[in-house]
Amino acid sequence: MRVSWLVVLILFLSQLHDGKKTLQCLECGQSFRTNSHFNRHQMIHTGEWPYKCGECGKGFRDNSDLIRHLIVHTGERPYECGECGKGFSVSSHLIVHQRIHTGERPYECGECGKNFTLSSSLIRHQMIHTGEQPYECGECGKGFRKSSHLTRHQMIHTGERPYVCGECGKGFRDSTDLIMHQCIYTRESLTSRITVISRP
Ligand SMILES: *[C@@H]1O[C@H](CO)[C@@H](O)[C@H](O)[C@H]1NC(C)=O
Protein backbone atom coordinates (compact mmCIF):
# COMPACT_ATOMS: atom_id res chain seq x y z
CA MET A 1 0.00 0.00 0.00
CA ARG A 2 2.68 2.44 1.05
CA VAL A 3 4.93 1.35 -1.82
CA SER A 4 2.31 2.04 -4.48
CA TRP A 5 1.71 5.49 -3.03
CA LEU A 6 5.42 6.07 -3.14
CA VAL A 7 5.60 5.12 -6.81
CA VAL A 8 2.85 7.62 -7.60
CA LEU A 9 4.64 10.25 -5.60
CA ILE A 10 7.97 9.59 -7.29
CA LEU A 11 6.41 9.82 -10.73
CA PHE A 12 4.61 13.02 -9.82
CA LEU A 13 7.66 14.64 -8.29
CA SER A 14 9.98 13.55 -11.07
CA GLN A 15 7.78 15.41 -13.55
CA LEU A 16 7.80 18.46 -11.32
CA HIS A 17 11.55 18.41 -10.96
CA ASP A 18 12.47 18.16 -14.58
CA GLY A 19 13.36 14.52 -14.56
CA LYS A 20 15.23 14.72 -11.23
CA LYS A 21 13.85 12.10 -8.88
CA THR A 22 12.81 13.26 -5.44
CA LEU A 23 11.53 10.93 -2.76
CA GLN A 24 9.25 12.48 -0.25
CA CYS A 25 8.59 10.96 3.14
CA LEU A 26 4.87 10.48 3.60
CA GLU A 27 5.22 10.77 7.37
CA CYS A 28 6.85 14.18 7.64
CA GLY A 29 7.17 15.60 4.14
CA GLN A 30 10.97 15.74 4.02
CA SER A 31 12.44 15.16 0.53
CA PHE A 32 15.37 12.96 -0.47
CA ARG A 33 17.43 12.63 -3.63
CA THR A 34 18.64 9.08 -3.14
CA ASN A 35 17.04 5.80 -2.14
CA SER A 36 19.60 5.14 0.57
CA HIS A 37 18.99 8.51 2.23
CA PHE A 38 15.26 7.95 1.98
CA ASN A 39 15.48 4.45 3.50
CA ARG A 40 17.74 5.64 6.28
CA HIS A 41 15.33 8.46 7.08
CA GLN A 42 12.37 6.07 7.23
CA MET A 43 13.95 4.36 10.22
CA ILE A 44 13.18 7.46 12.27
CA HIS A 45 9.48 6.74 11.85
CA THR A 46 9.55 2.94 11.98
CA GLY A 47 11.94 2.83 14.94
CA GLU A 48 13.99 0.13 13.16
CA TRP A 49 17.67 0.65 13.83
CA PRO A 50 19.45 -2.23 12.10
CA TYR A 51 22.89 -1.94 13.74
CA LYS A 52 22.49 -3.54 17.13
CA CYS A 53 25.03 -3.42 19.95
CA GLY A 54 25.88 -6.94 21.10
CA GLU A 55 26.51 -5.68 24.65
CA CYS A 56 23.31 -3.81 25.44
CA GLY A 57 20.97 -4.36 22.49
CA LYS A 58 20.68 -0.66 21.66
CA GLY A 59 20.02 -0.09 17.95
CA PHE A 60 21.79 2.39 15.67
CA ARG A 61 21.08 3.87 12.31
CA ASP A 62 24.45 3.06 10.82
CA ASN A 63 27.70 1.29 11.49
CA SER A 64 29.69 4.39 12.43
CA ASP A 65 27.12 5.31 15.12
CA LEU A 66 27.38 1.78 16.52
CA ILE A 67 31.20 1.91 16.57
CA ARG A 68 31.09 5.26 18.35
CA HIS A 69 28.69 3.73 20.90
CA LEU A 70 30.85 0.63 21.61
CA ILE A 71 33.35 2.78 23.50
CA VAL A 72 30.77 3.13 26.28
CA HIS A 73 31.28 -0.58 27.04
CA THR A 74 35.09 -0.58 26.86
CA GLY A 75 35.32 2.07 29.60
CA GLU A 76 37.54 4.28 27.42
CA ARG A 77 37.11 8.00 27.92
CA PRO A 78 38.95 9.64 25.05
CA TYR A 79 37.09 12.98 25.19
CA GLU A 80 38.84 15.03 27.83
CA CYS A 81 37.76 18.40 29.13
CA GLY A 82 40.56 20.92 28.57
CA GLU A 83 39.36 22.91 31.56
CA CYS A 84 39.24 20.28 34.34
CA GLY A 85 40.60 17.07 32.79
CA LYS A 86 37.45 15.00 33.28
CA GLY A 87 37.14 12.30 30.62
CA PHE A 88 34.05 11.26 28.64
CA SER A 89 33.31 8.26 26.47
CA VAL A 90 31.07 10.24 24.10
CA SER A 91 31.87 13.65 22.61
CA SER A 92 28.31 14.91 23.15
CA HIS A 93 28.68 14.29 26.90
CA LEU A 94 31.84 16.42 26.90
CA ILE A 95 30.00 19.21 25.08
CA VAL A 96 27.26 19.20 27.73
CA HIS A 97 29.86 19.08 30.51
CA GLN A 98 31.76 22.07 29.13
CA ARG A 99 28.71 24.26 29.73
CA ILE A 100 29.64 24.10 33.42
CA HIS A 101 32.82 26.03 32.58
CA THR A 102 31.45 28.33 29.86
CA GLY A 103 28.19 29.12 31.69
CA GLU A 104 26.34 28.47 28.44
CA ARG A 105 22.58 27.95 28.90
CA PRO A 106 21.17 27.13 25.48
CA TYR A 107 17.68 26.04 26.60
CA GLU A 108 15.31 28.95 27.05
CA CYS A 109 11.88 28.75 28.66
CA GLY A 110 9.31 30.21 26.26
CA GLU A 111 7.13 31.14 29.23
CA CYS A 112 9.47 33.21 31.42
CA GLY A 113 12.73 33.56 29.45
CA LYS A 114 14.83 31.71 32.00
CA ASN A 115 17.77 29.80 30.47
CA PHE A 116 19.02 26.32 31.32
CA THR A 117 22.16 24.28 30.78
CA LEU A 118 20.33 21.01 30.09
CA SER A 119 17.16 20.28 28.14
CA SER A 120 16.08 18.04 31.04
CA SER A 121 16.36 21.01 33.42
CA LEU A 122 14.14 23.07 31.12
CA ILE A 123 11.54 20.30 30.98
CA ARG A 124 11.58 20.00 34.78
CA HIS A 125 11.36 23.80 35.12
CA GLN A 126 8.32 23.99 32.84
CA MET A 127 6.26 22.11 35.43
CA ILE A 128 6.31 25.36 37.40
CA HIS A 129 4.23 26.96 34.66
CA THR A 130 1.87 24.01 34.18
CA GLY A 131 1.05 24.13 37.90
CA GLU A 132 2.31 20.57 38.45
CA GLN A 133 5.15 21.82 40.64
CA PRO A 134 4.47 25.48 41.36
CA TYR A 135 7.10 25.97 44.12
CA GLU A 136 10.37 26.90 42.48
CA CYS A 137 13.80 26.87 44.04
CA GLY A 138 15.41 30.23 43.29
CA GLU A 139 18.83 28.62 43.46
CA CYS A 140 18.59 25.78 40.91
CA GLY A 141 15.15 26.15 39.30
CA LYS A 142 13.85 22.79 40.51
CA GLY A 143 10.10 22.75 41.09
CA PHE A 144 8.12 21.18 43.92
CA ARG A 145 4.52 20.19 44.46
CA LYS A 146 4.46 21.43 48.07
CA SER A 147 6.09 24.42 49.72
CA SER A 148 7.33 22.14 52.53
CA HIS A 149 9.20 20.04 49.95
CA LEU A 150 10.83 23.20 48.60
CA THR A 151 11.84 24.29 52.13
CA ARG A 152 13.46 20.91 52.77
CA HIS A 153 15.20 21.01 49.37
CA GLN A 154 16.62 24.50 49.95
CA MET A 155 18.69 23.15 52.85
CA ILE A 156 20.91 21.54 50.18
CA HIS A 157 21.89 25.03 49.07
CA THR A 158 22.05 26.70 52.49
CA GLY A 159 23.77 23.73 54.13
CA GLU A 160 21.22 24.01 56.95
CA ARG A 161 20.82 20.90 59.14
CA PRO A 162 18.16 21.69 61.70
CA TYR A 163 17.82 18.20 63.21
CA VAL A 164 20.69 17.93 65.66
CA CYS A 165 21.65 14.82 67.58
CA GLY A 166 21.70 15.51 71.33
CA GLU A 167 24.45 12.91 71.82
CA CYS A 168 27.09 14.05 69.36
CA GLY A 169 25.87 17.35 67.89
CA LYS A 170 25.78 16.07 64.32
CA GLY A 171 23.14 17.83 62.20
CA PHE A 172 20.66 16.34 59.75
CA ARG A 173 18.45 17.82 57.08
CA ASP A 174 15.66 15.38 57.77
CA SER A 175 14.08 14.13 61.01
CA THR A 176 14.08 10.54 59.70
CA ASP A 177 17.85 10.79 59.06
CA LEU A 178 18.31 11.89 62.67
CA ILE A 179 16.18 8.99 63.95
CA MET A 180 18.24 6.54 61.89
CA HIS A 181 21.44 8.05 63.23
CA GLN A 182 20.25 7.82 66.84
CA CYS A 183 19.82 4.08 66.50
CA ILE A 184 23.62 3.93 66.91
CA TYR A 185 23.23 5.16 70.49
CA THR A 186 20.06 3.38 71.46
CA ARG A 187 21.33 0.13 69.87
CA GLU A 188 17.85 -0.41 68.62
CA SER A 189 17.36 -1.75 65.16
CA LEU A 190 15.56 0.63 62.86
CA THR A 191 12.58 -1.71 62.61
CA SER A 192 12.09 -1.81 66.39
CA ARG A 193 12.41 1.98 66.47
CA ILE A 194 9.69 2.31 63.85
CA THR A 195 7.46 0.04 65.94
CA VAL A 196 7.95 2.34 68.95
CA ILE A 197 7.14 5.45 66.92
CA SER A 198 3.99 4.06 65.38
CA ARG A 199 2.56 2.82 68.68
CA PRO A 200 -0.48 4.96 69.64
C1 LIG B 1 18.29 33.69 27.77
O1 LIG B 1 18.93 33.54 26.55
C2 LIG B 1 18.43 34.38 25.53
C3 LIG B 1 19.09 33.98 24.22
O2 LIG B 1 20.46 33.76 24.39
C4 LIG B 1 18.68 35.84 25.91
O3 LIG B 1 18.17 36.70 24.92
C5 LIG B 1 17.99 36.10 27.25
O4 LIG B 1 18.27 37.41 27.69
C6 LIG B 1 18.42 35.11 28.31
N1 LIG B 1 17.59 35.27 29.48
C7 LIG B 1 18.07 35.49 30.70
C8 LIG B 1 17.07 35.63 31.79
O5 LIG B 1 19.26 35.55 30.93
Ligand as a Chemical Component Dictionary entry (heavy atoms), coordinates in Angstrom:
data_LIG
# 
_chem_comp.id                   LIG 
_chem_comp.type                 NON-POLYMER 
_chem_comp.pdbx_formal_charge   0 
_chem_comp.three_letter_code    LIG 
# 
loop_
_chem_comp_atom.comp_id 
_chem_comp_atom.atom_id 
_chem_comp_atom.alt_atom_id 
_chem_comp_atom.type_symbol 
_chem_comp_atom.charge 
_chem_comp_atom.model_Cartn_x 
_chem_comp_atom.model_Cartn_y 
_chem_comp_atom.model_Cartn_z 
_chem_comp_atom.pdbx_ordinal 
LIG C1 C1 C 0 18.291 33.691 27.771 1  
LIG O1 O1 O 0 18.932 33.540 26.550 2  
LIG C2 C2 C 0 18.430 34.375 25.533 3  
LIG C3 C3 C 0 19.087 33.984 24.223 4  
LIG O2 O2 O 0 20.458 33.763 24.388 5  
LIG C4 C4 C 0 18.675 35.837 25.912 6  
LIG O3 O3 O 0 18.172 36.696 24.924 7  
LIG C5 C5 C 0 17.990 36.097 27.248 8  
LIG O4 O4 O 0 18.271 37.408 27.686 9  
LIG C6 C6 C 0 18.417 35.112 28.307 10 
LIG N1 N1 N 0 17.590 35.270 29.478 11 
LIG C7 C7 C 0 18.068 35.488 30.698 12 
LIG C8 C8 C 0 17.069 35.626 31.795 13 
LIG O5 O5 O 0 19.260 35.545 30.934 14 
# 
loop_
_chem_comp_bond.comp_id 
_chem_comp_bond.atom_id_1 
_chem_comp_bond.atom_id_2 
_chem_comp_bond.value_order 
_chem_comp_bond.pdbx_ordinal 
LIG C1 O1 SING 1  
LIG C1 C6 SING 2  
LIG O1 C2 SING 3  
LIG C2 C3 SING 4  
LIG C2 C4 SING 5  
LIG C3 O2 SING 6  
LIG C4 O3 SING 7  
LIG C4 C5 SING 8  
LIG C5 O4 SING 9  
LIG C5 C6 SING 10 
LIG C6 N1 SING 11 
LIG N1 C7 SING 12 
LIG C7 C8 SING 13 
LIG C7 O5 DOUB 14 
# 
